[in-house]
Amino acid sequence: MNILIIESELVVAKELEKILLSMDVTISTIAMVDSLQTGMSFLNDNTLDLIFSEIKLADGTSFDNYKEIASKCPVIFISENMQHSAAVFDTTAISYLLKPLTSEKISKVLDKYRSIKASLTTSEQSISMLSLNGRVSTSYQNSLLIEQRDTLVPVLVNEIAYLYLKSTIIEINTISSHKYHKSGTLEQQQQVLNPEMFYLANGHFIIHRNAIVNVKRSSSRKLVVSLFVNTPEPVIVSKANASNFLHWLEDVL
């Protein structure tokens, strides 16, 4: 594995290099640069597997060239504080690490990287099959970043059972019954979630296909969807949307 560290503080970069080498024997190269410009030049001239990048650098921020960087290599951001956390939410970065960097933090983020890489490998195989059938596939997020005080927690989307809008807060419930909270709207989350796996059932719920146990018709021709995890209220699909939901359910299950 080839890694690039973009970090203005040499001491921090050296410590990160030491931790990485002690944890992963597959790492063959770790390059260190201290500016965005040098980092972009290195990225253009070399093949990389992962980038650790400080957000605020002398010649700009990592966000300035994020789209170009992310199109070539996954990114893990580093910062001294939570100042840029909102901006990170708008990216598909793997994680957001706060200094000081520790072995525990790096271990968790490497596990996350490996998990996403494995998921992407599976997705690429599926995309190849879809291409053979003349179908087009779109890329969606593999995880959602959840802010908990001064920490950002990445939650894999395939571990999410449903999202529930409660007032102005979205409650994310996992298949293991963990709960997380995220600001925004269900429509915003719907845009980044794979529509083959997630369905906007109504104004309060986005549900994961694998969480569905059964569907019952009500006397008013609405649909009542039962999930294998508890929900704060029944999941109801309106009469107008029932046919579309059943077609989706039939296509993906």
DRENDO-1510 file (C-alpha; in Angstrom, 1 decimal, always signed):
<recs>
REC; n; res; u; v; w
REC; 1; MET; +0.0; +0.0; +0.0 .
REC; 2; ASN; +1.3; +3.4; -1.0 .
REC; 3; ILE; +0.4; +6.4; +1.3 .
REC; 4; LEU; +0.9; +10.1; +1.0 .
REC; 5; ILE; +1.0; +12.3; +4.1 .
REC; 6; ILE; +0.3; +16.0; +3.5 .
REC; 7; GLU; +1.2; +17.7; +6.8 .
REC; 8; SER; +2.8; +21.0; +7.6 .
REC; 9; GLU; +4.3; +19.8; +11.0 .
REC; 10; LEU; +7.1; +17.4; +10.4 .
REC; 11; VAL; +6.9; +16.0; +13.9 .
REC; 12; VAL; +3.2; +15.0; +13.4 .
REC; 13; ALA; +4.0; +13.5; +10.0 .
REC; 14; LYS; +6.9; +11.4; +11.4 .
REC; 15; GLU; +4.7; +10.2; +14.3 .
REC; 16; LEU; +1.9; +9.2; +11.8 .
REC; 17; GLU; +4.4; +7.4; +9.7 .
REC; 18; LYS; +5.7; +5.5; +12.7 .
REC; 19; ILE; +2.2; +4.5; +13.8 .
REC; 20; LEU; +1.2; +3.4; +10.2 .
REC; 21; LEU; +4.4; +1.2; +9.7 .
REC; 22; SER; +3.8; -0.5; +13.1 .
REC; 23; MET; +0.2; -1.4; +12.2 .
REC; 24; ASP; +0.2; -2.5; +8.5 .
REC; 25; VAL; +2.9; -4.7; +7.0 .
REC; 26; THR; +1.3; -4.2; +3.5 .
REC; 27; ILE; +2.5; -0.5; +3.5 .
REC; 28; SER; +5.4; -0.3; +1.0 .
REC; 29; THR; +5.8; +3.5; +0.6 .
REC; 30; ILE; +5.0; +6.5; +2.8 .
REC; 31; ALA; +5.8; +9.9; +1.3 .
REC; 32; MET; +5.6; +13.1; +3.3 .
REC; 33; VAL; +5.1; +16.6; +1.9 .
REC; 34; ASP; +4.3; +19.9; +3.7 .
REC; 35; SER; +2.2; +21.8; +1.1 .
REC; 36; LEU; -0.9; +21.3; -1.0 .
REC; 37; GLN; +1.0; +22.2; -4.2 .
REC; 38; THR; +3.7; +19.6; -3.6 .
REC; 39; GLY; +1.1; +17.1; -2.6 .
REC; 40; MET; -0.9; +17.6; -5.8 .
REC; 41; SER; +2.3; +17.2; -7.9 .
REC; 42; PHE; +3.2; +14.0; -6.1 .
REC; 43; LEU; -0.3; +12.7; -6.6 .
REC; 44; ASN; -0.2; +13.4; -10.3 .
REC; 45; ASP; +3.1; +11.6; -10.7 .
REC; 46; ASN; +2.5; +8.6; -8.5 .
REC; 47; THR; -0.1; +5.8; -7.8 .
REC; 48; LEU; -1.4; +6.1; -4.3 .
REC; 49; ASP; -3.8; +4.0; -2.2 .
REC; 50; LEU; -4.5; +6.5; +0.6 .
REC; 51; ILE; -3.9; +10.1; +1.6 .
REC; 52; PHE; -3.7; +11.6; +5.1 .
REC; 53; SER; -4.1; +15.3; +4.6 .
REC; 54; GLU; -4.0; +18.2; +7.1 .
REC; 55; ILE; -6.9; +20.5; +6.2 .
REC; 56; LYS; -5.2; +23.9; +6.8 .
REC; 57; LEU; -1.9; +24.3; +5.0 .
REC; 58; ALA; +0.3; +27.2; +4.3 .
REC; 59; ASP; -0.8; +27.4; +0.6 .
REC; 60; GLY; -4.5; +26.7; +1.1 .
REC; 61; THR; -6.8; +24.1; +2.4 .
REC; 62; SER; -7.3; +20.5; +1.3 .
REC; 63; PHE; -10.9; +21.4; +0.3 .
REC; 64; ASP; -9.5; +23.6; -2.5 .
REC; 65; ASN; -8.4; +20.6; -4.5 .
REC; 66; TYR; -10.6; +18.0; -2.8 .
REC; 67; LYS; -12.5; +16.9; -5.9 .
REC; 68; GLU; -9.3; +16.3; -7.9 .
REC; 69; ILE; -7.7; +14.5; -5.0 .
REC; 70; ALA; -10.7; +12.3; -4.2 .
REC; 71; SER; -11.1; +11.3; -7.9 .
REC; 72; LYS; -7.7; +9.6; -7.7 .
REC; 73; CYS; -7.4; +8.4; -4.1 .
REC; 74; PRO; -9.4; +8.1; -0.9 .
REC; 75; VAL; -8.7; +10.8; +1.7 .
REC; 76; ILE; -8.5; +11.0; +5.5 .
REC; 77; PHE; -8.5; +14.6; +6.8 .
REC; 78; ILE; -6.4; +15.8; +9.8 .
REC; 79; SER; -7.2; +18.9; +11.9 .
REC; 80; GLU; -6.4; +20.5; +15.2 .
REC; 81; ASN; -10.1; +21.2; +16.0 .
REC; 82; MET; -13.7; +20.8; +14.7 .
REC; 83; GLN; -13.7; +24.1; +12.8 .
REC; 84; HIS; -14.0; +22.3; +9.4 .
REC; 85; SER; -16.3; +19.5; +10.5 .
REC; 86; ALA; -19.3; +21.0; +8.6 .
REC; 87; ALA; -17.3; +21.2; +5.4 .
REC; 88; VAL; -16.1; +17.6; +5.8 .
REC; 89; PHE; -19.8; +16.4; +5.9 .
REC; 90; ASP; -20.1; +17.7; +2.3 .
REC; 91; THR; -17.2; +15.4; +1.1 .
REC; 92; THR; -16.9; +11.6; +0.8 .
REC; 93; ALA; -13.7; +11.5; +2.8 .
REC; 94; ILE; -13.2; +8.3; +4.8 .
REC; 95; SER; -12.7; +10.1; +8.1 .
REC; 96; TYR; -11.7; +13.2; +10.0 .
REC; 97; LEU; -9.0; +12.8; +12.6 .
REC; 98; LEU; -8.3; +15.3; +15.4 .
REC; 99; LYS; -4.8; +15.9; +16.7 .
REC; 100; PRO; -3.1; +14.5; +18.6 .
REC; 101; LEU; -3.0; +11.4; +16.5 .
REC; 102; THR; -2.9; +8.1; +18.4 .
REC; 103; SER; -2.5; +4.4; +17.6 .
REC; 104; GLU; -6.1; +3.9; +18.5 .
REC; 105; LYS; -7.4; +6.5; +16.2 .
REC; 106; ILE; -5.2; +5.3; +13.3 .
REC; 107; SER; -6.2; +1.7; +13.9 .
REC; 108; LYS; -9.9; +2.6; +13.7 .
REC; 109; VAL; -9.5; +4.6; +10.5 .
REC; 110; LEU; -7.5; +1.9; +8.8 .
REC; 111; ASP; -10.2; -0.6; +9.6 .
REC; 112; LYS; -12.7; +1.8; +8.1 .
REC; 113; TYR; -10.5; +2.1; +5.0 .
REC; 114; ARG; -10.2; -1.6; +4.5 .
REC; 115; SER; -13.9; -2.1; +5.0 .
REC; 116; ILE; -14.8; +0.6; +2.4 .
REC; 117; LYS; -12.2; -0.8; +0.0 .
REC; 118; ALA; -13.7; -4.3; +0.3 .
REC; 119; SER; -17.1; -2.9; -0.2 .
REC; 120; LEU; -16.0; -1.0; -3.3 .
REC; 121; THR; -14.4; -4.1; -4.7 .
REC; 122; THR; -17.7; -5.8; -4.4 .
REC; 123; SER; -19.5; -2.8; -6.0 .
REC; 124; GLU; -17.0; -2.8; -8.9 .
REC; 125; GLN; -17.8; -6.4; -9.6 .
REC; 126; SER; -21.5; -5.6; -9.6 .
REC; 127; ILE; -20.9; -2.6; -11.9 .
REC; 128; SER; -19.1; -4.9; -14.3 .
REC; 129; MET; -22.0; -7.2; -14.4 .
REC; 130; LEU; -24.5; -4.3; -14.9 .
REC; 131; SER; -22.4; -3.0; -17.7 .
REC; 132; LEU; -22.6; -6.3; -19.5 .
REC; 133; ASN; -26.3; -6.1; -19.3 .
REC; 134; GLY; -26.3; -2.6; -20.7 .
REC; 135; ARG; -27.3; -0.9; -17.4 .
REC; 136; VAL; -25.8; +2.3; -15.9 .
REC; 137; SER; -24.6; +2.4; -12.3 .
REC; 138; THR; -24.2; +5.5; -10.1 .
REC; 139; SER; -21.8; +5.9; -7.2 .
REC; 140; TYR; -23.3; +6.5; -3.8 .
REC; 141; GLN; -21.8; +7.0; -0.3 .
REC; 142; ASN; -20.5; +4.0; +1.5 .
REC; 143; SER; -20.8; +5.7; +4.9 .
REC; 144; LEU; -22.3; +8.7; +6.7 .
REC; 145; LEU; -20.3; +10.9; +9.0 .
REC; 146; ILE; -22.0; +11.5; +12.3 .
REC; 147; GLU; -20.8; +14.3; +14.6 .
REC; 148; GLN; -20.7; +13.4; +18.3 .
REC; 149; ARG; -19.4; +16.4; +20.3 .
REC; 150; ASP; -15.8; +16.7; +19.2 .
REC; 151; THR; -15.7; +13.4; +17.3 .
REC; 152; LEU; -16.8; +12.3; +13.9 .
REC; 153; VAL; -18.1; +8.7; +13.6 .
REC; 154; PRO; -18.3; +7.0; +10.2 .
REC; 155; VAL; -21.4; +4.7; +10.0 .
REC; 156; LEU; -21.4; +2.2; +7.1 .
REC; 157; VAL; -24.7; +2.6; +5.1 .
REC; 158; ASN; -25.1; -1.2; +4.9 .
REC; 159; GLU; -25.4; -1.3; +8.7 .
REC; 160; ILE; -28.3; +1.2; +8.7 .
REC; 161; ALA; -31.8; -0.2; +9.1 .
REC; 162; TYR; -33.7; +3.1; +8.7 .
REC; 163; LEU; -33.4; +6.9; +9.0 .
REC; 164; TYR; -36.2; +8.6; +10.9 .
REC; 165; LEU; -36.9; +12.4; +10.8 .
REC; 166; LYS; -37.8; +13.7; +14.2 .
REC; 167; SER; -38.5; +17.4; +14.2 .
REC; 168; THR; -35.4; +18.8; +12.5 .
REC; 169; ILE; -33.0; +16.0; +13.4 .
REC; 170; ILE; -32.5; +12.7; +11.6 .
REC; 171; GLU; -32.2; +9.6; +13.8 .
REC; 172; ILE; -30.1; +6.9; +12.2 .
REC; 173; ASN; -30.8; +3.4; +13.5 .
REC; 174; THR; -28.5; +0.5; +12.7 .
REC; 175; ILE; -29.2; -3.2; +12.4 .
REC; 176; SER; -27.5; -3.6; +15.8 .
REC; 177; SER; -29.9; -1.1; +17.4 .
REC; 178; HIS; -27.3; +1.7; +17.7 .
REC; 179; LYS; -28.7; +5.2; +17.3 .
REC; 180; TYR; -27.0; +8.3; +15.8 .
REC; 181; HIS; -28.3; +11.8; +15.1 .
REC; 182; LYS; -27.6; +14.0; +12.1 .
REC; 183; SER; -29.0; +17.3; +11.0 .
REC; 184; GLY; -30.5; +17.9; +7.6 .
REC; 185; THR; -33.4; +16.5; +5.6 .
REC; 186; LEU; -34.4; +13.1; +4.5 .
REC; 187; GLU; -34.3; +14.3; +0.9 .
REC; 188; GLN; -30.6; +15.3; +1.3 .
REC; 189; GLN; -29.8; +11.8; +2.7 .
REC; 190; GLN; -31.8; +10.2; -0.1 .
REC; 191; GLN; -29.5; +11.8; -2.7 .
REC; 192; VAL; -26.4; +10.1; -1.3 .
REC; 193; LEU; -27.9; +6.6; -0.6 .
REC; 194; ASN; -28.3; +3.9; -3.2 .
REC; 195; PRO; -31.9; +3.8; -4.3 .
REC; 196; GLU; -31.7; +0.1; -4.9 .
REC; 197; MET; -31.1; -0.4; -1.2 .
REC; 198; PHE; -32.9; +2.6; +0.4 .
REC; 199; TYR; -36.5; +3.8; -0.1 .
REC; 200; LEU; -38.1; +7.1; +1.1 .
REC; 201; ALA; -41.3; +5.5; +2.5 .
REC; 202; ASN; -42.8; +8.8; +3.7 .
REC; 203; GLY; -41.9; +12.1; +5.2 .
REC; 204; HIS; -40.5; +10.5; +8.3 .
REC; 205; PHE; -38.7; +7.3; +7.1 .
REC; 206; ILE; -36.0; +6.1; +4.7 .
REC; 207; ILE; -35.8; +2.3; +5.1 .
REC; 208; HIS; -33.2; -0.2; +4.0 .
REC; 209; ARG; -34.4; -3.2; +1.9 .
REC; 210; ASN; -32.7; -5.7; +4.1 .
REC; 211; ALA; -34.5; -4.5; +7.2 .
REC; 212; ILE; -37.9; -5.3; +5.8 .
REC; 213; VAL; -39.7; -8.3; +7.3 .
REC; 214; ASN; -43.1; -8.0; +5.6 .
REC; 215; VAL; -45.7; -5.6; +4.1 .
REC; 216; LYS; -49.3; -5.6; +5.0 .
REC; 217; ARG; -52.2; -3.8; +3.3 .
REC; 218; SER; -54.5; -1.7; +5.5 .
REC; 219; SER; -58.2; -1.2; +4.9 .
REC; 220; SER; -57.5; +2.2; +3.3 .
REC; 221; ARG; -55.1; +0.6; +0.8 .
REC; 222; LYS; -52.1; +2.0; +2.5 .
REC; 223; LEU; -49.1; -0.2; +3.2 .
REC; 224; VAL; -47.7; -1.0; +6.6 .
REC; 225; VAL; -44.1; -2.0; +6.5 .
REC; 226; SER; -42.6; -4.1; +9.3 .
REC; 227; LEU; -38.9; -4.0; +10.0 .
REC; 228; PHE; -36.9; -6.4; +12.1 .
REC; 229; VAL; -35.9; -3.5; +14.4 .
REC; 230; ASN; -38.2; -1.4; +16.4 .
REC; 231; THR; -39.5; +1.9; +15.0 .
REC; 232; PRO; -40.8; +4.9; +16.9 .
REC; 233; GLU; -44.0; +4.8; +14.9 .
REC; 234; PRO; -45.5; +2.5; +12.1 .
REC; 235; VAL; -43.8; +2.8; +8.7 .
REC; 236; ILE; -46.7; +3.7; +6.4 .
REC; 237; VAL; -46.6; +4.0; +2.6 .
REC; 238; SER; -49.4; +6.1; +1.2 .
REC; 239; LYS; -52.0; +4.7; -1.2 .
REC; 240; ALA; -50.6; +7.0; -3.9 .
REC; 241; ASN; -47.1; +5.6; -3.4 .
REC; 242; ALA; -48.0; +2.0; -2.7 .
REC; 243; SER; -47.7; +0.7; -6.3 .
REC; 244; ASN; -44.2; +2.3; -6.8 .
REC; 245; PHE; -43.0; +0.9; -3.5 .
REC; 246; LEU; -44.2; -2.6; -4.3 .
REC; 247; HIS; -42.4; -2.4; -7.7 .
REC; 248; TRP; -39.2; -1.3; -6.0 .
REC; 249; LEU; -39.6; -4.1; -3.5 .
REC; 250; GLU; -40.1; -6.7; -6.2 .
REC; 251; ASP; -37.2; -5.5; -8.3 .
REC; 252; VAL; -34.6; -5.5; -5.5 .
REC; 253; LEU; -35.6; -8.4; -3.3 .
</recs>
